[in-house]
Amino acid sequence: MIKEIKDENFSKSVNESGEPVVVDFWASWCGPCKMLSPIMDEVSEELGGKAKFFKLNVDENPNTASEFKISSIPTVMVFKNGNVVDKFVGFRPKDAVKQVVEKHI
């Protein structure tokens, strides 16, 4: 299951996790974000016990989006021990998304 994350709890949720953390930076008006959303849901269900999954709305949480220099969405970042270890920008099919996450589990 993917949880919403906000500027206020981003640092704690990402930095204090012992598991890899996957964050989907998105916006409600973004067509490719809407296409990626069900794929992220499926990947999170399949890998949920091995990584944590979050979504961050860039319009509602501009500080975090700015901190990570998010200029295009969707952007998906994988964090480990609070550090970005992987990312991709734009729509990806399920197998490609799963492969990016599995590299860090």
OpenMM code with the backbone's topology and positions (N, CA, C; nanometers):
from openmm import Vec3, app, unit

residues = "MET ILE LYS GLU ILE LYS ASP GLU ASN PHE SER LYS SER VAL ASN GLU SER GLY GLU PRO VAL VAL VAL ASP PHE TRP ALA SER TRP CYS GLY PRO CYS LYS MET LEU SER PRO ILE MET ASP GLU VAL SER GLU GLU LEU GLY GLY LYS ALA LYS PHE PHE LYS LEU ASN VAL ASP GLU ASN PRO ASN THR ALA SER GLU PHE LYS ILE SER SER ILE PRO THR VAL MET VAL PHE LYS ASN GLY ASN VAL VAL ASP LYS PHE VAL GLY PHE ARG PRO LYS ASP ALA VAL LYS GLN VAL VAL GLU LYS HIS ILE".split()
positions = [
    Vec3(0.0841, -0.1185, 0.0000),
    Vec3(0.0000, 0.0000, 0.0000),
    Vec3(0.0887, 0.1250, 0.0000),
    Vec3(0.0492, 0.2221, -0.0808),
    Vec3(0.1253, 0.3461, -0.0897),
    Vec3(0.0592, 0.4506, -0.0014),
    Vec3(0.1395, 0.5129, 0.0833),
    Vec3(0.0887, 0.6163, 0.1729),
    Vec3(0.1271, 0.7534, 0.1190),
    Vec3(0.0423, 0.8514, 0.1479),
    Vec3(0.0750, 0.9899, 0.1145),
    Vec3(0.1798, 1.0402, 0.2136),
    Vec3(0.2728, 1.1170, 0.1638),
    Vec3(0.3762, 1.1759, 0.2482),
    Vec3(0.3753, 1.3252, 0.2212),
    Vec3(0.4114, 1.4043, 0.3214),
    Vec3(0.4078, 1.5505, 0.3091),
    Vec3(0.5421, 1.6096, 0.3484),
    Vec3(0.5579, 1.7393, 0.3210),
    Vec3(0.6806, 1.8094, 0.3603),
    Vec3(0.7126, 1.7842, 0.5076),
    Vec3(0.6079, 1.7886, 0.5922),
    Vec3(0.6263, 1.7809, 0.7378),
    Vec3(0.6822, 1.6465, 0.7843),
    Vec3(0.6450, 1.5380, 0.7174),
    Vec3(0.6898, 1.4071, 0.7659),
    Vec3(0.7833, 1.3349, 0.6690),
    Vec3(0.8256, 1.4038, 0.5635),
    Vec3(0.9114, 1.3396, 0.4637),
    Vec3(1.0426, 1.2912, 0.5245),
    Vec3(1.1124, 1.3794, 0.5899),
    Vec3(1.2448, 1.3465, 0.6431),
    Vec3(1.2379, 1.2285, 0.7399),
    Vec3(1.1433, 1.2322, 0.8315),
    Vec3(1.1311, 1.1237, 0.9293),
    Vec3(1.0972, 0.9920, 0.8606),
    Vec3(1.0034, 0.9944, 0.7686),
    Vec3(0.9598, 0.8716, 0.7014),
    Vec3(1.0714, 0.8089, 0.6184),
    Vec3(1.1515, 0.8918, 0.5534),
    Vec3(1.2565, 0.8421, 0.4642),
    Vec3(1.3844, 0.8087, 0.5403),
    Vec3(1.4259, 0.8980, 0.6277),
    Vec3(1.5552, 0.8813, 0.6953),
    Vec3(1.5544, 0.7767, 0.8051),
    Vec3(1.4390, 0.7515, 0.8655),
    Vec3(1.4334, 0.6595, 0.9785),
    Vec3(1.3879, 0.5187, 0.9405),
    Vec3(1.3801, 0.4929, 0.8120),
    Vec3(1.3376, 0.3603, 0.7675),
    Vec3(1.4579, 0.2685, 0.7543),
    Vec3(1.4443, 0.1482, 0.8048),
    Vec3(1.5494, 0.0490, 0.7883),
    Vec3(1.5406, -0.0210, 0.6536),
    Vec3(1.4300, 0.0013, 0.5843),
    Vec3(1.4069, -0.0592, 0.4534),
    Vec3(1.4259, 0.0462, 0.3448),
    Vec3(1.4468, 0.0037, 0.2213),
    Vec3(1.4472, 0.1010, 0.1123),
    Vec3(1.3116, 0.1729, 0.1067),
    Vec3(1.3141, 0.2988, 0.0672),
    Vec3(1.1927, 0.3788, 0.0574),
    Vec3(1.1786, 0.4271, -0.0868),
    Vec3(1.0608, 0.4049, -0.1441),
    Vec3(1.0318, 0.4468, -0.2809),
    Vec3(0.9321, 0.5612, -0.2740),
    Vec3(0.9682, 0.6758, -0.3344),
    Vec3(0.8805, 0.7924, -0.3321),
    Vec3(0.8435, 0.8305, -0.4751),
    Vec3(0.7135, 0.8376, -0.5001),
    Vec3(0.6595, 0.8793, -0.6288),
    Vec3(0.6189, 1.0260, -0.6166),
    Vec3(0.6918, 1.1148, -0.6839),
    Vec3(0.6600, 1.2576, -0.6874),
    Vec3(0.5624, 1.2782, -0.8027),
    Vec3(0.4438, 1.3338, -0.7739),
    Vec3(0.3371, 1.3402, -0.8722),
    Vec3(0.2545, 1.4676, -0.8560),
    Vec3(0.1596, 1.4890, -0.9481),
    Vec3(0.0615, 1.5977, -0.9382),
    Vec3(-0.0698, 1.5488, -0.9999),
    Vec3(-0.1799, 1.6034, -0.9516),
    Vec3(-0.3119, 1.5570, -0.9950),
    Vec3(-0.3401, 1.5881, -1.1423),
    Vec3(-0.2770, 1.6907, -1.1971),
    Vec3(-0.3007, 1.7318, -1.3357),
    Vec3(-0.2108, 1.6588, -1.4361),
    Vec3(-0.1235, 1.5730, -1.3893),
    Vec3(-0.0206, 1.5093, -1.4718),
    Vec3(-0.0709, 1.3766, -1.5302),
    Vec3(-0.0874, 1.3712, -1.6624),
    Vec3(-0.1349, 1.2500, -1.7293),
    Vec3(-0.0459, 1.1285, -1.7074),
    Vec3(0.0864, 1.1399, -1.7312),
    Vec3(0.1741, 1.0246, -1.7074),
    Vec3(0.1734, 0.9789, -1.5606),
    Vec3(0.1515, 1.0729, -1.4673),
    Vec3(0.1425, 1.0357, -1.3253),
    Vec3(0.0222, 0.9448, -1.3026),
    Vec3(-0.0892, 0.9779, -1.3673),
    Vec3(-0.2109, 0.8971, -1.3533),
    Vec3(-0.1911, 0.7580, -1.4127),
    Vec3(-0.1108, 0.7499, -1.5192),
    Vec3(-0.0824, 0.6198, -1.5809),
    Vec3(0.0104, 0.5364, -1.4924),
    Vec3(0.1039, 0.6028, -1.4238),
    Vec3(0.2006, 0.5315, -1.3405),
    Vec3(0.1403, 0.4859, -1.2077),
    Vec3(0.0419, 0.5575, -1.1590),
    Vec3(-0.0143, 0.5310, -1.0264),
    Vec3(-0.0581, 0.3853, -1.0056),
    Vec3(-0.1380, 0.3251, -1.0955),
    Vec3(-0.1775, 0.1850, -1.0706),
    Vec3(-0.0589, 0.0890, -1.0782),
    Vec3(0.0407, 0.1226, -1.1562),
    Vec3(0.1613, 0.0389, -1.1640),
    Vec3(0.2360, 0.0445, -1.0314),
    Vec3(0.2486, 0.1640, -0.9757),
    Vec3(0.3139, 0.1782, -0.8454),
    Vec3(0.2365, 0.1010, -0.7391),
    Vec3(0.1030, 0.1047, -0.7466),
    Vec3(0.0208, 0.0291, -0.6515),
    Vec3(0.0501, -0.1209, -0.6600),
    Vec3(0.0582, -0.1729, -0.7822),
    Vec3(0.0855, -0.3161, -0.8003),
    Vec3(0.2239, -0.3528, -0.7485),
    Vec3(0.3242, -0.2718, -0.7815),
    Vec3(0.4604, -0.3007, -0.7365),
    Vec3(0.4680, -0.2946, -0.5843),
    Vec3(0.3992, -0.1966, -0.5248),
    Vec3(0.4027, -0.1856, -0.3784),
    Vec3(0.3368, -0.3069, -0.3124),
    Vec3(0.2317, -0.3598, -0.3726),
    Vec3(0.1669, -0.4787, -0.3180),
    Vec3(0.2597, -0.6000, -0.3277),
    Vec3(0.3298, -0.6111, -0.4393),
    Vec3(0.4175, -0.7265, -0.4604),
    Vec3(0.5446, -0.7199, -0.3759),
    Vec3(0.5945, -0.5997, -0.3516),
    Vec3(0.7215, -0.5833, -0.2789),
    Vec3(0.7040, -0.5147, -0.1443),
    Vec3(0.5800, -0.5000, -0.1000),
    Vec3(0.5490, -0.4222, 0.0190),
    Vec3(0.6229, -0.4608, 0.1457),
    Vec3(0.6536, -0.5861, 0.1641),
    Vec3(0.7240, -0.6265, 0.2850),
    Vec3(0.8735, -0.5991, 0.2796),
    Vec3(0.9229, -0.5635, 0.1629),
    Vec3(1.0667, -0.5453, 0.1442),
    Vec3(1.1072, -0.4002, 0.1273),
    Vec3(1.0105, -0.3122, 0.1035),
    Vec3(1.0365, -0.1691, 0.0851),
    Vec3(0.9106, -0.0926, 0.1253),
    Vec3(0.9296, 0.0350, 0.1579),
    Vec3(0.8161, 0.1219, 0.1887),
    Vec3(0.7891, 0.2097, 0.0678),
    Vec3(0.6621, 0.2348, 0.0407),
    Vec3(0.6214, 0.3124, -0.0755),
    Vec3(0.5401, 0.4343, -0.0323),
    Vec3(0.5764, 0.5505, -0.0873),
    Vec3(0.5064, 0.6752, -0.0579),
    Vec3(0.4811, 0.7521, -0.1862),
    Vec3(0.3810, 0.8415, -0.1800),
    Vec3(0.3529, 0.9366, -0.2877),
    Vec3(0.3612, 1.0765, -0.2291),
    Vec3(0.4188, 1.1695, -0.3051),
    Vec3(0.4258, 1.3076, -0.2602),
    Vec3(0.3723, 1.3976, -0.3709),
    Vec3(0.2646, 1.4704, -0.3414),
    Vec3(0.2060, 1.5647, -0.4364),
    Vec3(0.2939, 1.6896, -0.4393),
    Vec3(0.3566, 1.7172, -0.5538),
    Vec3(0.4525, 1.8274, -0.5628),
    Vec3(0.3859, 1.9636, -0.5510),
    Vec3(0.2587, 1.9746, -0.5881),
    Vec3(0.1883, 2.1027, -0.5763),
    Vec3(0.1569, 2.1360, -0.4307),
    Vec3(0.1264, 2.0346, -0.3521),
    Vec3(0.0916, 2.0551, -0.2116),
    Vec3(0.2147, 2.0555, -0.1206),
    Vec3(0.3279, 2.0071, -0.1712),
    Vec3(0.4506, 1.9941, -0.0911),
    Vec3(0.5712, 2.0478, -0.1680),
    Vec3(0.5717, 2.1786, -0.1944),
    Vec3(0.6769, 2.2356, -0.2794),
    Vec3(0.8167, 2.2330, -0.2168),
    Vec3(0.8256, 2.2317, -0.0850),
    Vec3(0.9579, 2.2343, -0.0212),
    Vec3(1.0382, 2.1078, -0.0514),
    Vec3(0.9754, 1.9936, -0.0351),
    Vec3(1.0453, 1.8679, -0.0614),
    Vec3(1.0751, 1.8543, -0.2100),
    Vec3(0.9799, 1.8912, -0.2942),
    Vec3(1.0020, 1.8842, -0.4393),
    Vec3(1.1204, 1.9725, -0.4792),
    Vec3(1.1306, 2.0891, -0.4197),
    Vec3(1.2412, 2.1808, -0.4481),
    Vec3(1.3734, 2.1252, -0.3955),
    Vec3(1.3709, 2.0704, -0.2752),
    Vec3(1.4922, 2.0150, -0.2137),
    Vec3(1.5557, 1.9074, -0.3026),
    Vec3(1.4710, 1.8267, -0.3672),
    Vec3(1.5221, 1.7191, -0.4517),
    Vec3(1.5232, 1.7565, -0.6002),
    Vec3(1.5046, 1.8862, -0.6269),
    Vec3(1.5141, 1.9404, -0.7632),
    Vec3(1.4244, 1.8651, -0.8624),
    Vec3(1.3002, 1.8448, -0.8214),
    Vec3(1.2037, 1.7772, -0.9082),
    Vec3(1.1551, 1.8788, -1.0118),
    Vec3(1.1939, 1.8583, -1.1369),
    Vec3(1.1536, 1.9507, -1.2420),
    Vec3(1.0576, 1.8867, -1.3412),
    Vec3(1.0519, 1.7555, -1.3438),
    Vec3(0.9592, 1.6822, -1.4296),
    Vec3(0.8930, 1.5738, -1.3461),
    Vec3(0.7665, 1.5482, -1.3784),
    Vec3(0.6950, 1.4430, -1.3062),
    Vec3(0.6257, 1.3525, -1.4068),
    Vec3(0.6029, 1.2289, -1.3717),
    Vec3(0.6390, 1.1688, -1.2440),
    Vec3(0.7902, 1.1464, -1.2320),
    Vec3(0.8387, 1.1638, -1.1107),
    Vec3(0.9754, 1.1251, -1.0754),
    Vec3(0.9643, 1.0266, -0.9606),
    Vec3(1.0313, 0.9143, -0.9741),
    Vec3(1.0325, 0.8136, -0.8672),
    Vec3(1.1756, 0.8029, -0.8168),
    Vec3(1.1914, 0.8179, -0.6859),
    Vec3(1.3228, 0.8071, -0.6231),
    Vec3(1.3231, 0.6916, -0.5239),
    Vec3(1.4355, 0.6227, -0.5197),
    Vec3(1.4556, 0.5147, -0.4226),
    Vec3(1.5609, 0.5634, -0.3237),
    Vec3(1.5263, 0.5581, -0.1958),
    Vec3(1.6156, 0.6009, -0.0888),
    Vec3(1.6594, 0.4799, -0.0074),
    Vec3(1.7835, 0.4821, 0.0372),
    Vec3(1.8336, 0.3804, 0.1286),
    Vec3(1.9158, 0.4539, 0.2328),
    Vec3(1.8838, 0.4308, 0.3594),
    Vec3(1.9507, 0.5014, 0.4693),
    Vec3(1.9450, 0.6538, 0.4506),
    Vec3(1.8338, 0.7017, 0.3971),
    Vec3(1.8138, 0.8447, 0.3794),
    Vec3(1.8777, 0.9048, 0.2562),
    Vec3(1.9491, 0.8249, 0.1775),
    Vec3(2.0172, 0.8753, 0.0583),
    Vec3(1.9504, 0.8248, -0.0689),
    Vec3(1.9469, 0.9093, -0.1722),
    Vec3(1.8926, 0.8680, -0.3010),
    Vec3(1.9903, 0.7695, -0.3652),
    Vec3(1.9413, 0.6497, -0.3953),
    Vec3(2.0269, 0.5489, -0.4578),
    Vec3(1.9846, 0.5185, -0.6012),
    Vec3(1.8660, 0.5648, -0.6397),
    Vec3(1.8200, 0.5429, -0.7766),
    Vec3(1.7027, 0.6363, -0.8031),
    Vec3(1.6791, 0.6647, -0.9315),
    Vec3(1.5613, 0.7436, -0.9676),
    Vec3(1.5325, 0.7262, -1.1151),
    Vec3(1.4074, 0.7518, -1.1508),
    Vec3(1.3712, 0.7607, -1.2920),
    Vec3(1.2635, 0.8663, -1.3068),
    Vec3(1.2576, 0.9223, -1.4266),
    Vec3(1.1623, 1.0288, -1.4570),
    Vec3(1.0751, 0.9821, -1.5727),
    Vec3(0.9446, 1.0026, -1.5582),
    Vec3(0.8518, 0.9653, -1.6639),
    Vec3(0.7885, 0.8295, -1.6407),
    Vec3(0.6937, 0.7975, -1.7263),
    Vec3(0.6217, 0.6705, -1.7170),
    Vec3(0.7142, 0.5539, -1.7486),
    Vec3(0.6978, 0.4449, -1.6755),
    Vec3(0.7704, 0.3201, -1.7017),
    Vec3(0.6709, 0.2050, -1.6868),
    Vec3(0.6890, 0.0979, -1.7661),
    Vec3(0.6029, -0.0195, -1.7474),
    Vec3(0.6362, -0.0893, -1.6156),
    Vec3(0.5452, -0.1730, -1.5726),
    Vec3(0.5570, -0.2381, -1.4424),
    Vec3(0.6900, -0.3105, -1.4240),
    Vec3(0.7309, -0.3894, -1.5218),
    Vec3(0.8554, -0.4655, -1.5076),
    Vec3(0.9747, -0.3748, -1.4846),
    Vec3(0.9787, -0.2607, -1.5530),
    Vec3(1.0900, -0.1672, -1.5374),
    Vec3(1.0891, -0.1031, -1.3991),
    Vec3(0.9718, -0.0673, -1.3496),
    Vec3(0.9597, -0.0081, -1.2159),
    Vec3(1.0049, -0.1097, -1.1116),
    Vec3(0.9555, -0.2308, -1.1244),
    Vec3(0.9882, -0.3362, -1.0279),
    Vec3(1.1387, -0.3643, -1.0278),
    Vec3(1.1992, -0.3634, -1.1446),
    Vec3(1.3427, -0.3897, -1.1566),
    Vec3(1.4252, -0.2828, -1.0842),
    Vec3(1.3854, -0.1566, -1.0973),
    Vec3(1.4567, -0.0478, -1.0293),
    Vec3(1.4504, -0.0681, -0.8783),
    Vec3(1.3334, -0.1001, -0.8267),
    Vec3(1.3171, -0.1172, -0.6818),
    Vec3(1.3912, -0.2408, -0.6326),
    Vec3(1.3789, -0.3514, -0.7049),
    Vec3(1.4393, -0.4777, -0.6607),
    Vec3(1.5919, -0.4702, -0.6509),
    Vec3(1.6544, -0.3830, -0.7277),
    Vec3(1.8009, -0.3677, -0.7201),
    Vec3(1.8467, -0.3256, -0.5812),
    Vec3(1.7567, -0.2639, -0.5045),
    Vec3(1.7961, -0.2047, -0.3761),
    Vec3(1.7360, -0.2762, -0.2554),
    Vec3(1.6753, -0.3897, -0.2794),
    Vec3(1.6166, -0.4671, -0.1695),
    Vec3(1.7200, -0.5655, -0.1172),
] * unit.nanometer
topology = app.Topology()
chain = topology.addChain("A")
for resn in residues:
    res = topology.addResidue(resn, chain)
    for name in ("N", "CA", "C"):
        topology.addAtom(name, app.Element.getBySymbol(name[0]), res)
